[in-house]
Amino acid sequence: MSALETEVYEQQRKRWRRRGFWRGALVVAVIAGAIAVVVNLDALRPERDQIARVGIEGVISDDRAREKLLADIAEDDSVRAVILRINSPGGTIAGSEGLHEAVRALGREKPVVAVMSETAASGGYVAALGAEHIVARATTMTGSIGVIMEYPDITEVLDQLGIGVETLRSSELKAEPAPWRETSPEARDWSETLIADSQDWFRELVAERRDLSGSELDAVTDGRVFTGRMALESGLIDTIGGEDAARNWLEERDGDLADLPVRDHSVPRPGLLSRLTRGELPGAGSLLGDLTQRAAPELRAILR
């Protein structure tokens, strides 16, 4: 082969390669475009009807993100019913009250059934009371209908270390009780008044939502814990079972719910990187403040 023929051949090979590259690029572009069209059509397609599943786990406290999630579900026309899965020993009184109200508001828009798993006690049971129907396992720990206030007593430790705390306050009941001084009789009496008032609220909630009164109400609101079987006998729950029992109740209520898929809905939580960029991770000062806050007394409806 002459030099001229060789050069012509090499130029031809380069043209073939360029054509092959652009053909491949064209195929990739066509496939990507087809995928984009499918995705866009899927986005434009109305959401399929569904049953939403929302988990309530761990210690309950005030949670605006969770309340917003429940409010969004209430406004979501694709959600036809809600299964509330609860596994919680309880939490703060105010946090439990806020969650209960959010569940009640959701229940005014669509049927809500609570499924209690290992534990749904105290504030966890308050959350369940927001549902129209309550399901529990035979061995679920529930009840614990009562209020507790706890704070450490470190006065002896401070004495041994020779540390004193000077406090200037407007009255003897301001910031009482506190872990670094002995609780006065007046402070103890007032704390018991707060506990009693919160317990009255809890009792009234159980009486209203479970239609209990008199000796029947007294028997379940003294702080004791019940198994699911005992709770059923006492009128605290409606059915023994799990999510299947919840689905059965929903389907009996509305036959159109029978074949709907169940989809999990959870509270979006920011990741570590997001929290760092937003400056939300505590430094030494905020950490000290958090520890001090945790040492302060707090009314709780929590299993002990």
C-alpha positions as CSV (number, residue, x, y, z in Angstrom):
1,M,0.0,0.0,0.0
2,S,1.4,3.4,-1.0
3,A,1.8,6.3,1.4
4,L,-1.1,8.1,-0.3
5,E,-3.4,5.1,0.1
6,T,-2.3,4.7,3.7
7,E,-3.1,8.3,4.4
8,V,-6.5,8.0,2.7
9,Y,-7.3,4.9,4.8
10,E,-6.4,6.6,8.1
11,Q,-8.6,9.6,7.3
12,Q,-11.4,7.2,6.5
13,R,-11.0,5.4,9.8
14,K,-11.1,8.7,11.7
15,R,-14.4,9.6,10.0
16,W,-15.8,6.1,10.9
17,R,-14.8,6.7,14.6
18,R,-16.4,10.2,14.6
19,R,-19.6,8.8,13.1
20,G,-19.6,6.0,15.7
21,F,-19.2,8.4,18.5
22,W,-22.0,10.7,17.4
23,R,-24.3,7.7,16.7
24,G,-23.6,6.5,20.3
25,A,-24.2,9.9,21.7
26,L,-27.4,10.2,19.7
27,V,-28.7,6.9,21.1
28,V,-27.8,7.9,24.7
29,A,-29.6,11.2,24.2
30,V,-32.7,9.5,22.8
31,I,-32.8,7.1,25.7
32,A,-32.3,9.9,28.2
33,G,-35.0,11.9,26.6
34,A,-37.4,9.0,26.7
35,I,-36.7,8.5,30.4
36,A,-37.3,12.2,31.1
37,V,-40.6,12.1,29.3
38,V,-41.7,9.0,31.3
39,V,-40.6,10.7,34.5
40,N,-42.4,13.9,33.7
41,L,-45.5,12.1,32.7
42,D,-45.4,10.2,36.0
43,A,-45.0,13.5,37.8
44,L,-48.0,14.9,36.0
45,R,-50.1,11.8,36.7
46,P,-52.2,12.2,39.8
47,E,-51.1,10.3,42.9
48,R,-52.6,6.9,43.4
49,D,-55.0,6.5,46.3
50,Q,-53.2,5.1,49.3
51,I,-53.3,4.4,53.0
52,A,-50.6,6.3,54.8
53,R,-48.5,4.7,57.6
54,V,-47.0,7.0,60.1
55,G,-44.6,5.8,62.9
56,I,-44.6,7.3,66.4
57,E,-41.5,6.0,68.2
58,G,-39.4,6.8,71.2
59,V,-39.9,9.5,73.8
60,I,-42.5,12.0,72.7
61,S,-41.7,15.7,72.9
62,D,-42.9,18.8,71.1
63,D,-42.2,18.3,67.4
64,R,-43.4,20.9,64.9
65,A,-42.1,18.8,61.9
66,R,-44.2,15.8,62.9
67,E,-47.3,18.0,63.4
68,K,-46.7,19.5,60.0
69,L,-46.4,16.0,58.5
70,L,-49.8,15.0,59.9
71,A,-51.3,18.3,58.7
72,D,-49.9,17.7,55.2
73,I,-51.4,14.2,55.2
74,A,-54.7,15.6,56.2
75,E,-54.7,17.8,53.1
76,D,-53.4,15.1,50.7
77,D,-56.3,13.9,48.6
78,S,-54.5,10.8,47.6
79,V,-54.4,9.6,51.3
80,R,-57.7,7.8,52.0
81,A,-56.9,6.6,55.5
82,V,-54.0,6.5,58.1
83,I,-52.4,3.8,60.1
84,L,-50.6,5.2,63.1
85,R,-48.0,2.8,64.4
86,I,-47.0,3.6,68.0
87,N,-44.0,2.3,69.9
88,S,-43.4,4.8,72.7
89,P,-43.1,4.8,76.5
90,G,-44.5,8.3,76.6
91,G,-42.9,11.7,76.9
92,T,-43.7,15.3,78.0
93,I,-47.2,16.3,78.8
94,A,-47.2,19.2,76.4
95,G,-45.6,17.2,73.6
96,S,-48.1,14.4,74.0
97,E,-51.0,16.9,74.0
98,G,-49.7,18.5,70.8
99,L,-49.4,15.1,69.1
100,H,-52.9,14.1,70.3
101,E,-54.4,17.3,68.9
102,A,-52.6,16.8,65.5
103,V,-53.9,13.2,65.3
104,R,-57.4,14.4,66.1
105,A,-57.3,17.1,63.4
106,L,-56.1,14.4,61.0
107,G,-59.0,12.2,62.0
108,R,-61.5,14.9,61.2
109,E,-60.4,14.6,57.5
110,K,-59.9,10.8,57.1
111,P,-60.2,7.6,59.2
112,V,-57.2,7.0,61.6
113,V,-56.5,3.7,63.3
114,A,-53.7,3.3,65.9
115,V,-51.6,0.1,66.0
116,M,-49.7,-0.2,69.3
117,S,-46.7,-2.5,69.2
118,E,-44.3,-3.3,72.1
119,T,-45.1,-0.3,74.2
120,A,-47.7,2.5,73.9
121,A,-47.9,3.8,77.5
122,S,-48.5,7.2,79.1
123,G,-47.9,9.8,76.3
124,G,-47.8,7.0,73.8
125,Y,-51.3,6.1,74.8
126,V,-52.3,9.8,74.6
127,A,-51.3,9.7,71.0
128,A,-53.4,6.5,70.4
129,L,-56.4,8.2,72.0
130,G,-56.5,10.5,69.0
131,A,-57.4,7.7,66.7
132,E,-60.9,6.4,66.0
133,H,-59.9,2.8,66.6
134,I,-57.1,1.3,68.7
135,V,-55.4,-2.1,68.0
136,A,-52.8,-3.7,70.3
137,R,-51.0,-6.9,70.6
138,A,-52.0,-9.2,73.5
139,T,-48.7,-8.4,75.2
140,T,-48.4,-4.7,74.4
141,M,-47.5,-2.6,77.4
142,T,-50.0,0.2,77.7
143,G,-51.8,2.3,80.2
144,S,-49.5,4.0,82.7
145,I,-52.1,6.7,82.8
146,G,-50.5,9.2,85.1
147,V,-48.1,12.1,85.5
148,I,-44.7,12.3,87.0
149,M,-42.1,15.0,87.8
150,E,-38.6,14.0,88.5
151,Y,-35.4,16.0,89.2
152,P,-32.1,15.1,90.8
153,D,-31.1,16.0,94.3
154,I,-27.4,17.0,94.3
155,T,-27.4,19.0,97.5
156,E,-25.2,16.4,99.4
157,V,-22.8,16.2,96.5
158,L,-22.4,20.0,96.4
159,D,-21.9,20.0,100.2
160,Q,-19.1,17.4,100.0
161,L,-17.4,19.4,97.2
162,G,-17.8,22.6,99.1
163,I,-19.8,24.2,96.4
164,G,-22.7,26.6,97.1
165,V,-25.3,28.1,94.8
166,E,-26.4,31.7,95.4
167,T,-29.9,32.4,94.0
168,L,-31.7,35.8,93.8
169,R,-35.3,35.5,92.9
170,S,-38.6,37.4,93.1
171,S,-40.4,34.9,95.3
172,E,-39.8,31.7,97.2
173,L,-41.7,29.7,94.5
174,K,-39.8,31.1,91.6
175,A,-37.7,28.3,89.8
176,E,-38.9,25.6,92.3
177,P,-38.1,22.9,92.6
178,A,-34.3,22.9,91.8
179,P,-31.7,20.1,92.1
180,W,-29.2,22.2,94.0
181,R,-31.4,23.1,97.0
182,E,-33.8,21.3,99.3
183,T,-37.4,21.4,98.2
184,S,-39.5,23.5,100.6
185,P,-42.9,22.3,101.8
186,E,-44.5,25.1,99.8
187,A,-42.7,24.2,96.6
188,R,-43.6,20.5,97.1
189,D,-47.2,21.4,97.6
190,W,-47.3,23.5,94.4
191,S,-45.6,20.8,92.4
192,E,-48.2,18.3,93.5
193,T,-50.9,20.8,92.5
194,L,-49.4,20.9,89.0
195,I,-49.2,17.1,88.8
196,A,-52.8,16.8,90.0
197,D,-54.1,19.3,87.4
198,S,-52.2,17.5,84.6
199,Q,-53.6,14.2,85.8
200,D,-57.1,15.6,85.7
201,W,-56.6,16.5,82.1
202,F,-55.3,13.0,81.3
203,R,-58.3,11.4,83.1
204,E,-60.8,13.6,81.2
205,L,-59.2,12.7,77.9
206,V,-59.5,9.0,78.7
207,A,-63.1,9.4,79.9
208,E,-64.1,11.3,76.7
209,R,-62.3,9.1,74.1
210,R,-63.0,5.7,75.7
211,D,-66.4,6.5,77.2
212,L,-65.4,5.5,80.7
213,S,-66.5,6.9,84.0
214,G,-66.8,6.2,87.8
215,S,-65.0,3.1,89.1
216,E,-64.2,1.9,85.6
217,L,-62.2,5.1,85.0
218,D,-60.6,5.0,88.4
219,A,-59.4,1.5,87.8
220,V,-57.4,2.4,84.7
221,T,-56.1,5.9,85.7
222,D,-54.0,5.1,88.8
223,G,-50.8,4.8,86.8
224,R,-50.6,1.0,86.5
225,V,-49.5,-0.7,83.3
226,F,-51.7,-3.2,81.4
227,T,-51.1,-5.8,78.8
228,G,-53.1,-5.6,75.6
229,R,-55.5,-8.3,76.8
230,M,-56.1,-6.5,80.1
231,A,-56.5,-3.2,78.2
232,L,-59.1,-4.8,76.0
233,E,-61.1,-6.0,79.0
234,S,-60.8,-2.6,80.7
235,G,-62.0,-0.7,77.6
236,L,-58.7,1.0,76.8
237,I,-58.4,-0.5,73.3
238,D,-60.8,-2.0,70.7
239,T,-59.1,-5.0,69.2
240,I,-56.2,-7.5,69.7
241,G,-54.0,-7.8,66.7
242,G,-51.6,-6.0,64.4
243,E,-51.8,-4.1,61.1
244,D,-54.0,-6.8,59.5
245,A,-56.6,-6.0,62.2
246,A,-56.3,-2.3,61.4
247,R,-56.8,-3.0,57.7
248,N,-59.8,-5.1,58.4
249,W,-61.4,-2.3,60.5
250,L,-60.7,0.2,57.7
251,E,-62.1,-2.0,55.0
252,E,-65.3,-2.6,57.1
253,R,-65.6,1.1,57.4
254,D,-65.1,1.7,53.7
255,G,-64.9,-1.1,51.2
256,D,-63.1,1.1,48.7
257,L,-60.0,0.9,51.0
258,A,-59.6,-2.9,50.5
259,D,-57.0,-2.9,47.7
260,L,-55.1,0.3,48.4
261,P,-51.4,0.2,49.0
262,V,-49.9,1.2,52.4
263,R,-47.1,3.8,52.0
264,D,-44.8,5.0,54.8
265,H,-44.7,8.7,55.6
266,S,-42.0,9.9,57.8
267,V,-40.8,13.2,59.2
268,P,-37.8,14.6,57.1
269,R,-34.8,15.1,59.4
270,P,-31.8,17.2,58.3
271,G,-28.5,15.2,57.9
272,L,-25.3,16.0,59.7
273,L,-23.9,18.1,56.8
274,S,-27.1,20.1,56.7
275,R,-27.0,20.7,60.4
276,L,-23.4,21.8,60.3
277,T,-24.0,24.3,57.5
278,R,-27.0,25.7,59.3
279,G,-25.0,25.9,62.6
280,E,-27.4,23.7,64.5
281,L,-24.8,21.4,66.2
282,P,-24.3,22.5,69.8
283,G,-21.1,24.1,71.0
284,A,-19.9,24.0,74.6
285,G,-22.1,26.8,75.7
286,S,-25.3,25.5,74.2
287,L,-24.5,22.0,75.4
288,L,-24.1,23.3,79.0
289,G,-27.5,25.1,78.6
290,D,-29.1,21.9,77.3
291,L,-27.8,19.9,80.3
292,T,-29.1,22.6,82.7
293,Q,-32.5,22.4,81.0
294,R,-32.6,18.7,81.3
295,A,-31.9,19.0,85.1
296,A,-34.9,21.2,85.4
297,P,-38.2,19.7,86.5
298,E,-40.6,18.7,83.8
299,L,-44.1,17.3,83.8
300,R,-44.0,13.9,82.0
301,A,-46.5,11.2,81.0
302,I,-44.0,8.4,80.7
303,L,-43.7,4.8,81.6
304,R,-41.5,4.1,84.6
